[in-house]
Amino acid sequence: MDINLAKERIAFLCEEIERHNLLYYENDAPEISDAEYDALFRELQQLENQFPELIRPDSPTARVGGRPLGKFSQVAHRVPMLSLDNAFSVDDIMEFDKRIRRELGLADQAEITYICEPKMDGVAVELVYENGILVQGSTRGDGVTGEEITANLKTIRDIPLRLKTDSPPQLLEVRGEVYLPLEPFRRFNLEREENGEPPFANPRNAAAGSLRQLDPKITARRPLTICSYAPGTVQGYVFGSQNAFLATIMAWGLPVNPLARPVTGIAGISDFHEEMAALRDTLPYEIDGVVVKVDDFALQRELGEKSRSSKWAIAWKFPPRQAVTVVEDIIPSVGRTGVITPTANLRPVEVSGVTVSRATLHNWEEMARKDIRIGDTVLIERAGDVIPAVVRVLTEKRTGSERLLPLPAACPECGSLVVKIPDEVAVRCLGLTCPAQIRESIIHFASRHAMDIDGLGEKYIDQLLRLGLVHDVADLYQLTAADLMRFERMGDKLAENLLGAIAASKNRELATFIFALGIRHVGEHTAKLLAAGFGSLSSRMAASAGELLTIREVGPQVARSITAFFAGEENRRVIERLLAAGVSPTTAAKRVGGRFTGKTFVFTGALERFSRSEAQKMVEAEGGHAAGSVSKKTDYVIAGAEAGSKLEKARQLGVAVLTEEEFLQMMEGKEP
């Protein structure tokens, strides 16, 4: 395809993909299947890779994140992003209103039209549009200079890359607040804890951390959104008021808070503040007050600014969501992935209208950092989570009777071995029989890439657990037709098929069986390395951490996790029961003398002709090795669309880089 045809096709694809995004995300009325959408997206990616000079600033591919940045550059704001003065009572608001009227020379009885908006608790940013196209985004910084985070902001789906108007301003700067809604924040924090990462203290910290990622692909995976609230410099369009500004940019596709509205005088401000305080606990995002602004832009200009804040705006803050109480006990609880979390049982106390009796302590490292003990008097805060957190210990109130909760030696649910892997904050139960983990353990064990027990989905697993038919994965191989007939809507044929699928799984490959056990840090690739390195399950179970480290790509963290798993008596007992039930993992003989013998391949980017796992099997079938990372020992890197850091490293090391087509030629014995 020549460059002119490519330009036309890219323009069509950008517009078509954006049209389908609108139908899918906003109208809930998709016209095409996911597969058809994916095909359009892949075609656009391929054309942009082939013709990088034709990449449009509003390309839909920007939503997935570009290449990692080395560092953030500085951006000078044309108009400083000032702070707000704070009010804490109606008296403060009365003084604010009095000063406004005095500086404008209005009579005492004159009432001003203000606009009130919920004060979002997020991260302030500035978006710059030139002729309707988003060209730059930055943080507030010190108000005068911020950091350029354009690539990260482009990944936020609610930020339009092109304004929805045929007559956009030549220049439009929009200030907004990027935030993480509460429910995604809770899921995000839970995921971090389960992965052994420290949780964020509140949604604002999570949003700030997400925006400052040097790799935009990380930002793209985080469910950020934005609320626009003020203009900066505007050229080619005139807004008469804040109310008109919000209505106009909303029509242009920029999100604004729908609760914002004009009010009259102090009474209107007070009513709005009271309404928002009542709504606060029901909103899907955090607010910490209301922002009050003079609505008329001409009056704003007349009032002007002080050194750090605008004279025409103020933030009326809500009372803090904090209270003082006593930690009566600390109870460890086990999550679905085995992470053990200490939770404080508190002397019940009311915090902003809600009675609180528990607070999360996250992990033992966090407890040690804050020096939290049973019996302590503590300051707690409800900030962005259903379960509050301890802000600090009031050490001056200690009597000497307070006591620490030691790190558990055994799981409080099942008594299995508990481990804390170095470089992780999480404490984990590794037991295959742990009641808190058994559902997830069986789901993983039966999944397609593990033991592939066809038909054993979550619905049947839930019934097995409810009826008490299984307590660990080995119990699956003891099930009878009579057991299955106790299920809801289970017929003879279905029961026969399910039992047949369970029996068929007994002879999976050793690598598949190791992966199915759900060992921390052992994915499909590592399981293959372990199976190839030890050849039998018994030798694998007996291997020391030192022996594991001799296997290529197995590092200290993975070795410690594996040895800790097989050291658990309950885990060994479950494996023995599996073997006694007839589960007999097979070992595939590696081909010797294949065309790839002694060669190491790495696959990166989006592959089209085959999946990553299929490609790795093709290499291994020819005696080669498929690695997960690029090193000096790598012979070939096969790069698909959107290949990133692995491709860059291959070029730095001088490793041969092939396309999918060239790799297939090698498979056929041809020179690439």
C-alpha positions in Angstrom: 0.0 0.0 0.0 1.4 3.4 -0.9 1.4 6.3 1.6 -1.6 8.1 0.1 -3.8 5.1 0.3 -2.5 4.4 3.8 -3.4 7.9 4.9 -6.9 7.5 3.6 -7.3 4.1 5.2 -5.9 5.3 8.6 -8.4 8.3 8.6 -11.3 5.9 7.8 -10.2 3.4 10.5 -9.8 6.2 13.2 -13.3 7.5 12.5 -14.9 4.1 12.3 -13.3 2.8 15.5 -14.3 6.0 17.4 -17.9 5.6 16.1 -18.0 2.0 17.4 -16.5 3.2 20.7 -19.3 5.6 21.0 -21.9 3.0 20.2 -20.4 0.5 22.6 -19.4 2.6 25.6 -22.0 5.4 25.6 -25.0 4.2 23.7 -24.8 0.5 24.7 -25.8 -0.4 21.2 -22.8 -2.1 19.4 -23.2 -2.7 15.7 -20.3 -5.2 15.2 -18.9 -8.2 17.1 -15.8 -7.9 19.4 -13.9 -9.9 16.8 -14.8 -7.5 14.0 -13.8 -4.6 16.2 -10.5 -6.2 17.1 -9.8 -6.7 13.4 -10.3 -3.0 12.7 -8.0 -2.1 15.6 -5.3 -4.5 14.5 -5.4 -3.2 11.0 -4.9 0.4 12.3 -2.0 -0.7 14.5 -0.3 -2.4 11.5 -0.7 0.6 9.3 0.7 2.9 12.0 3.6 0.6 12.5 4.3 0.6 8.7 3.7 4.4 8.4 4.6 6.0 11.7 4.7 9.4 10.1 0.9 9.1 9.6 0.0 8.4 13.2 -2.7 10.9 14.2 -2.7 12.6 17.6 -6.3 11.5 18.1 -5.6 7.9 17.1 -7.7 5.3 19.1 -4.5 3.3 19.5 -3.3 6.0 22.0 -5.8 4.5 24.5 -3.6 1.4 25.0 -0.5 3.4 25.9 2.7 4.0 23.9 6.3 3.3 24.6 7.7 3.9 28.1 9.2 7.3 28.8 12.7 7.9 30.1 11.5 10.8 32.3 8.8 13.5 32.4 9.5 16.9 30.7 8.4 20.2 32.3 5.4 22.2 31.1 4.9 25.9 31.8 1.2 26.8 32.3 0.1 29.8 30.3 -2.2 30.8 33.2 -1.1 29.6 36.6 -3.2 26.8 38.2 -3.9 28.5 41.5 -5.0 26.9 44.8 -8.3 27.6 46.6 -8.8 29.3 50.0 -10.7 27.1 52.4 -13.9 27.7 54.4 -14.9 25.5 57.3 -18.2 27.0 58.5 -21.1 29.1 57.3 -19.5 32.1 59.0 -16.5 31.7 56.6 -18.9 31.7 53.7 -20.6 34.8 54.9 -17.3 36.6 55.2 -16.4 35.4 51.6 -19.7 36.7 50.2 -19.3 40.0 52.1 -15.8 40.5 50.7 -17.0 39.8 47.2 -19.8 42.3 47.4 -17.5 44.9 48.9 -14.8 44.6 46.2 -17.5 44.7 43.5 -19.1 47.8 45.1 -22.5 46.0 45.5 -25.1 47.0 48.1 -25.4 44.9 51.2 -28.7 43.5 50.1 -27.5 42.5 46.6 -27.2 38.7 46.0 -24.6 37.3 43.7 -25.1 34.2 41.5 -22.5 31.6 42.4 -22.0 28.2 40.9 -21.4 25.3 43.3 -19.6 22.1 42.4 -18.6 19.0 44.4 -14.9 19.2 45.3 -13.5 16.1 43.7 -10.6 14.4 45.7 -8.2 13.6 42.9 -5.3 15.0 40.9 -5.5 18.3 39.1 -4.4 18.3 35.4 -4.5 20.5 32.4 -5.5 19.4 28.9 -4.5 21.5 25.9 -6.6 21.3 22.7 -5.5 23.0 19.4 -8.2 23.2 16.8 -10.1 20.5 18.7 -7.2 18.0 18.9 -5.7 17.0 22.3 -2.0 18.0 21.9 -0.7 18.1 25.5 -1.6 17.2 29.1 0.2 18.0 32.3 0.0 17.9 36.0 -0.6 21.0 38.2 2.9 20.8 39.6 3.6 23.9 41.6 0.9 25.8 39.8 3.3 27.5 37.4 5.1 24.5 36.0 3.9 20.9 35.8 5.0 17.6 34.3 4.0 16.6 30.8 1.9 13.4 31.0 0.2 13.5 27.6 0.7 9.8 26.8 -0.8 8.8 30.1 -3.8 11.1 29.9 -4.6 9.8 26.4 -5.2 6.4 27.9 -8.1 7.7 30.0 -11.2 6.8 27.9 -13.3 9.7 29.2 -10.8 12.3 27.8 -11.7 13.0 24.2 -8.8 13.0 21.8 -10.8 15.2 19.5 -13.6 17.6 20.6 -17.1 16.8 19.3 -17.6 20.1 17.5 -17.2 21.3 13.9 -16.1 24.7 15.1 -13.6 24.2 17.9 -11.5 27.0 19.5 -8.1 27.6 18.1 -6.8 27.0 21.6 -8.6 25.6 24.6 -7.0 24.8 27.9 -9.2 22.8 30.3 -8.4 22.1 33.9 -9.8 18.9 35.4 -9.5 16.4 38.3 -8.4 12.9 37.5 -9.7 10.4 40.0 -10.3 6.7 40.7 -13.9 5.8 41.5 -14.4 4.0 44.8 -15.4 0.5 43.6 -12.5 0.2 41.1 -10.2 1.5 43.8 -11.3 -1.2 46.2 -10.8 -3.9 43.6 -7.4 -2.4 42.6 -6.2 -2.4 46.2 -7.4 -6.0 46.8 -5.5 -7.1 43.7 -2.3 -5.3 44.9 -2.5 -7.0 48.3 -3.1 -10.4 46.7 0.0 -9.8 44.5 2.1 -8.9 47.6 2.2 -5.2 46.8 1.5 -2.4 49.3 -2.1 -1.0 49.0 -2.7 2.7 48.2 -3.9 4.7 51.2 -6.8 6.3 49.3 -8.1 6.9 45.8 -6.2 10.1 45.4 -2.9 8.5 46.0 -3.8 5.7 43.6 -4.7 8.2 40.9 -1.5 10.2 41.4 0.6 7.0 41.3 -1.1 5.9 38.1 -0.6 9.2 36.3 3.1 9.3 37.1 3.9 5.9 35.5 6.7 6.2 33.0 5.1 3.3 31.1 1.7 4.5 29.7 0.6 0.9 29.3 0.5 0.6 33.1 -1.7 3.8 33.3 -4.0 2.3 30.6 -4.8 -0.7 32.8 -6.0 1.5 35.7 -9.7 2.6 35.7 -9.1 6.4 35.9 -11.6 9.0 34.9 -11.8 12.8 34.8 -14.1 15.7 35.8 -13.4 19.0 34.0 -14.0 22.1 36.1 -12.3 25.3 34.7 -10.8 27.0 31.6 -7.2 28.1 31.2 -6.3 30.1 28.1 -9.0 30.2 25.4 -8.6 31.6 21.9 -11.3 31.7 19.3 -14.3 31.2 21.6 -15.9 33.3 24.4 -17.5 31.8 27.5 -19.6 34.2 29.5 -19.9 32.2 32.7 -18.8 29.1 34.5 -22.2 27.6 34.0 -22.0 28.2 30.2 -18.4 26.8 30.1 -19.5 23.6 31.8 -22.5 23.1 29.5 -20.4 23.8 26.4 -17.5 21.6 27.1 -19.9 18.8 28.1 -21.5 19.1 24.6 -17.9 18.9 23.2 -17.3 15.5 24.9 -15.5 16.6 28.1 -16.9 15.1 31.3 -18.2 17.5 34.0 -19.9 16.8 37.3 -23.7 16.7 36.7 -24.3 17.9 40.3 -22.8 21.3 39.6 -25.4 24.1 39.5 -25.9 27.9 39.9 -27.2 29.2 43.2 -28.1 32.6 44.6 -26.5 34.1 47.7 -25.4 32.5 51.0 -28.7 30.5 51.4 -28.1 28.8 48.0 -24.6 27.9 48.9 -25.6 26.5 52.3 -28.4 24.4 50.8 -25.9 22.9 48.2 -23.3 22.2 50.9 -25.9 20.4 53.1 -27.2 18.4 50.1 -23.7 17.3 49.1 -22.8 16.3 52.7 -25.9 14.1 52.8 -25.0 12.6 49.4 -21.4 12.1 50.2 -21.5 8.5 51.4 -23.7 7.4 48.4 -21.5 8.9 45.6 -19.3 6.5 43.6 -16.3 8.8 44.1 -14.6 10.7 46.9 -15.5 14.4 47.6 -14.1 16.4 50.5 -16.3 19.5 50.2 -17.9 21.9 47.7 -16.3 24.6 45.5 -18.0 27.9 45.3 -17.3 30.3 42.4 -18.7 33.6 41.2 -20.5 32.4 38.1 -20.0 35.5 35.8 -16.5 35.5 34.1 -16.5 39.3 33.8 -16.9 39.6 37.6 -14.2 37.0 38.1 -11.8 39.1 36.0 -12.8 42.2 38.0 -12.1 40.5 41.3 -8.8 39.0 40.1 -6.3 36.8 42.0 -4.1 36.9 45.1 -0.6 35.4 45.1 -1.7 31.8 45.6 -5.5 31.7 45.0 -8.4 33.3 43.2 -10.5 36.0 45.0 -13.7 34.8 43.4 -13.6 31.1 44.5 -13.5 29.2 47.8 -13.6 25.6 48.9 -16.1 24.8 51.8 -14.6 21.7 53.3 -16.5 18.9 55.0 -15.7 17.9 58.6 -12.9 15.3 58.6 -14.0 11.6 58.6 -11.9 10.8 61.6 -12.4 9.6 65.1 -10.5 8.3 68.1 -11.1 4.7 69.4 -9.4 1.7 70.9 -8.0 -1.5 69.1 -9.7 -4.2 71.2 -8.2 -7.1 69.2 -6.3 -7.9 65.9 -7.7 -10.8 63.9 -5.8 -12.4 60.9 -8.1 -13.3 58.0 -7.3 -15.3 54.9 -8.2 -14.0 51.4 -9.2 -16.1 48.4 -5.5 -16.2 47.1 -4.1 -17.1 50.5 -3.0 -13.6 51.6 -3.4 -13.3 55.4 -4.5 -9.8 56.4 -4.6 -8.4 59.9 -7.9 -6.6 60.7 -8.4 -4.5 63.9 -11.6 -5.0 65.9 -12.3 -1.6 67.3 -14.4 -0.2 70.1 -17.5 1.0 68.1 -17.3 4.6 67.2 -19.3 6.9 64.9 -17.5 8.4 61.9 -19.4 10.8 59.7 -22.7 9.2 60.5 -21.6 5.5 60.3 -20.8 3.2 63.2 -17.3 1.7 62.7 -16.1 -1.4 64.5 -13.3 -2.7 62.2 -10.3 -1.2 60.4 -7.9 -2.8 57.9 -4.2 -2.9 58.9 -3.2 -4.2 55.5 -0.2 -6.3 56.5 2.4 -6.9 59.2 4.9 -4.5 57.7 2.3 -1.7 57.8 1.5 -2.6 61.4 5.2 -2.4 62.3 5.6 0.9 60.5 2.7 2.5 62.4 3.6 0.5 65.6 -0.1 -0.7 66.0 -0.7 -2.9 69.0 -3.7 -4.6 70.6 -5.0 -2.1 73.2 -3.7 1.0 71.5 -5.8 4.2 71.2 -5.8 5.1 67.6 -7.0 7.8 65.1 -9.0 6.2 62.4 -10.3 7.6 59.1 -12.9 6.7 56.5 -11.2 7.7 53.3 -12.1 5.9 50.0 -12.9 2.5 51.5 -15.7 0.8 53.2 -13.4 -0.5 55.9 -11.5 2.4 57.5 -7.8 2.6 58.1 -5.7 3.5 61.1 -4.1 6.9 60.6 -1.8 6.9 63.6 -1.4 5.6 67.1 -1.9 8.0 70.0 1.3 6.7 71.8 0.8 9.3 74.6 -2.2 7.3 75.8 -0.3 3.9 76.2 -0.4 2.3 79.6 2.1 -0.5 79.0 -0.4 -3.2 78.7 -0.6 -3.0 74.9 0.8 -6.0 73.0 2.0 -6.8 69.4 0.4 -9.4 67.2 3.2 -11.7 66.1 3.6 -12.9 62.5 1.5 -16.2 62.3 3.4 -19.4 62.0 0.3 -21.3 60.7 -2.7 -20.4 58.7 -5.7 -19.4 61.0 -8.1 -21.2 58.6 -6.4 -24.6 58.0 -3.2 -24.7 60.0 -1.0 -25.1 56.9 2.5 -23.6 56.6 2.6 -19.8 56.3 5.4 -18.1 54.4 6.6 -14.5 53.8 8.6 -14.4 50.6 11.4 -11.9 50.6 10.6 -8.7 48.7 6.9 -9.1 49.2 4.9 -7.5 52.0 2.2 -10.3 52.0 2.1 -13.2 54.3 0.6 -16.2 52.6 -1.0 -19.6 53.3 0.2 -22.1 50.7 -2.2 -24.9 51.7 -4.1 -26.7 48.9 -6.7 -27.6 51.5 -7.3 -24.1 52.9 -11.1 -23.5 53.1 -10.6 -19.8 52.3 -8.9 -20.7 49.0 -10.4 -23.9 47.9 -12.9 -22.4 45.4 -10.2 -20.5 43.5 -7.9 -23.5 43.8 -10.4 -25.8 42.1 -11.3 -23.3 39.4 -7.7 -22.9 38.5 -7.0 -26.7 38.6 -9.8 -27.5 36.3 -9.2 -24.6 33.9 -8.4 -25.0 30.2 -4.7 -24.3 30.5 -4.4 -26.5 33.6 -6.0 -29.9 33.9 -8.7 -28.9 31.3 -11.6 -30.7 32.9 -14.3 -30.0 30.3 -17.7 -29.0 31.8 -16.4 -28.4 35.4 -17.3 -24.7 35.5 -17.8 -22.3 38.5 -21.5 -23.3 38.7 -20.7 -27.0 39.4 -17.7 -26.1 41.6 -20.0 -24.0 43.8 -22.4 -26.9 44.1 -19.6 -29.3 45.0 -18.5 -27.0 47.8 -22.1 -26.3 49.0 -22.8 -30.0 49.2 -19.5 -30.7 51.0 -18.4 -33.1 48.3 -14.9 -31.7 47.9 -12.4 -30.2 50.3 -9.4 -30.1 48.0 -8.6 -30.9 44.4 -7.9 -34.6 45.1 -11.5 -35.1 46.0 -12.5 -34.4 42.4 -11.2 -37.9 41.5 -13.4 -39.6 44.2 -16.7 -38.3 42.8 -19.3 -40.8 41.8 -22.4 -40.5 39.6 -24.6 -40.6 42.8 -22.7 -37.5 44.0 -23.3 -35.6 40.8 -26.9 -36.5 40.7 -27.4 -34.3 43.8 -26.7 -31.3 41.7 -29.5 -29.0 40.5 -30.5 -29.9 36.9 -28.1 -32.8 36.5 -29.1 -35.7 34.3 -27.5 -39.1 33.7 -25.8 -38.0 30.5 -24.3 -34.8 32.0 -23.0 -36.7 35.0 -21.4 -39.4 32.7 -19.8 -36.6 30.6 -18.4 -34.8 33.6 -17.0 -38.0 35.2 -15.5 -38.8 31.8 -13.8 -35.4 31.6 -12.4 -35.8 35.1 -11.0 -39.3 34.2 -9.5 -38.0 31.0 -7.5 -35.4 32.9 -5.5 -38.0 34.8 -2.8 -38.2 32.1 -1.9 -34.6 31.4 1.7 -33.6 30.9 3.8 -33.0 34.0 4.2 -29.3 33.1 0.4 -29.0 33.0 0.0 -30.7 36.3 2.6 -28.5 38.0 0.9 -25.4 36.6 -2.5 -26.7 37.8 -1.3 -26.9 41.4 -1.4 -23.1 41.6 2.1 -22.5 43.0 2.9 -18.9 43.6 5.0 -17.4 40.7 4.7 -20.6 38.6 3.0 -19.9 35.3 2.8 -22.1 32.3 6.2 -21.2 31.1 8.0 -21.8 34.4 6.1 -25.1 34.8 7.5 -26.3 31.5 11.0 -25.3 32.6 10.5 -27.3 35.9 9.2 -30.4 34.0 12.0 -30.3 31.5 14.6 -29.7 34.2 13.6 -32.6 36.6 11.7 -35.0 34.4 9.5 -36.5 37.1 7.2 -35.2 39.8 9.1 -37.0 42.6 12.4 -35.4 41.7 10.8 -32.0 41.4 9.2 -32.3 44.9 12.6 -33.3 46.4 14.6 -30.5 44.7 16.2 -27.9 46.9 16.2 -24.1 46.2 19.8 -24.4 45.1 19.0 -27.1 42.6 16.1 -25.1 41.2 18.4 -22.1 40.7 20.3 -24.2 38.1 17.3 -24.1 35.8 17.4 -21.3 33.3 15.0 -18.4 34.1 14.2 -19.6 37.7 15.3 -16.9 40.1 15.6 -16.8 43.9 12.0 -15.6 44.5 10.5 -18.4 42.3 12.8 -21.0 43.9 11.7 -20.0 47.4 8.0 -20.1 46.5 8.3 -23.6 45.0 10.3 -25.1 47.8 7.9 -23.6 50.4 4.9 -25.1 48.5 6.3 -28.6 48.4 7.5 -28.4 52.0 3.9 -28.1 53.2 2.7 -31.5 54.6 -0.9 -30.8 53.6 0.2 -30.1 50.0 2.3 -33.3 49.8 -0.7 -35.2 51.2 -3.0 -33.9 48.5 -0.5 -34.7 45.8 -0.1 -38.3 47.2 -3.9 -38.7 47.1 -4.0 -37.4 43.5 -1.4 -40.0 42.5 -3.3 -42.7 44.4 -6.5 -41.8 42.5 -4.7 -42.5 39.2 -3.5 -39.1 38.3 -0.3 -39.9 36.4 1.5 -36.9 34.9 3.4 -37.7 31.7 6.7 -36.3 30.5 7.1 -35.4 26.9 10.4 -36.4 25.4 12.1 -33.4 24.0 13.1 -33.8 20.4 16.9 -34.1 19.9 18.2 -33.0 16.5 15.4 -30.8 15.5 16.1 -27.7 13.4 15.9 -25.5 16.4 18.1 -27.6 18.7 20.3 -25.3 20.9 18.4 -22.2 19.8 16.6 -19.8 22.1 13.5 -17.8 20.9 11.6 -15.0 22.5 8.2 -13.9 21.2 6.9 -10.3 21.8 4.1 -8.1 20.7 0.7 -9.0 19.3 1.0 -12.1 17.1 -1.5 -12.7 14.3 -0.8 -16.1 12.7 -0.6 -18.0 16.0 -0.9 -17.5 19.8 2.2 -17.0 22.0 1.6 -20.5 23.5 1.3 -22.1 20.1 4.5 -20.5 18.9 6.4 -21.7 22.0 5.1 -25.3 21.3 6.3 -25.0 17.7 9.8 -24.1 18.9 9.9 -26.8 21.6 8.7 -29.4 19.1 11.8 -28.7 17.0 14.1 -29.0 20.0 14.5 -25.3 20.7 13.9 -23.3 23.8 11.2 -20.5 24.1 12.3 -18.0 26.7 10.3 -15.2 28.4 13.0 -12.5 28.4 15.8 -11.3 26.1 19.4 -11.9 27.0 22.8 -12.3 25.3 21.9 -16.0 25.0 18.8 -15.3 22.9 19.2 -16.3 19.2 16.0 -14.8 17.8 13.2 -12.4 18.8 10.0 -12.8 16.9 8.3 -9.4 17.0 4.5 -8.8 16.4 2.6 -5.6 16.4 3.1 -3.2 19.4 6.3 -4.9 20.4 7.9 -2.9 23.2 10.8 -3.3 25.6 11.9 -6.8 24.5 12.3 -5.6 20.9 14.3 -2.6 22.1 16.6 -4.8 24.2 17.1 -7.2 21.3 18.3 -4.3 19.1 20.6 -3.1 21.8 22.1 -6.6 22.2 22.3 -7.2 18.5 19.9 -10.2 18.6 18.3 -11.2 15.3 14.7 -9.9 15.0 12.3 -11.7 12.8 8.7 -11.2 11.6 6.1 -13.9 12.0 6.4 -14.7 8.2 10.2 -15.1 8.6 9.7 -17.4 11.6 7.3 -19.5 9.6 9.9 -19.7 6.8 12.4 -21.1 9.3 9.8 -23.7 10.4 9.7 -24.8 6.8 13.5 -25.1 6.7 14.0 -21.9 4.6 16.4 -19.1 5.3 14.5 -16.1 6.8 
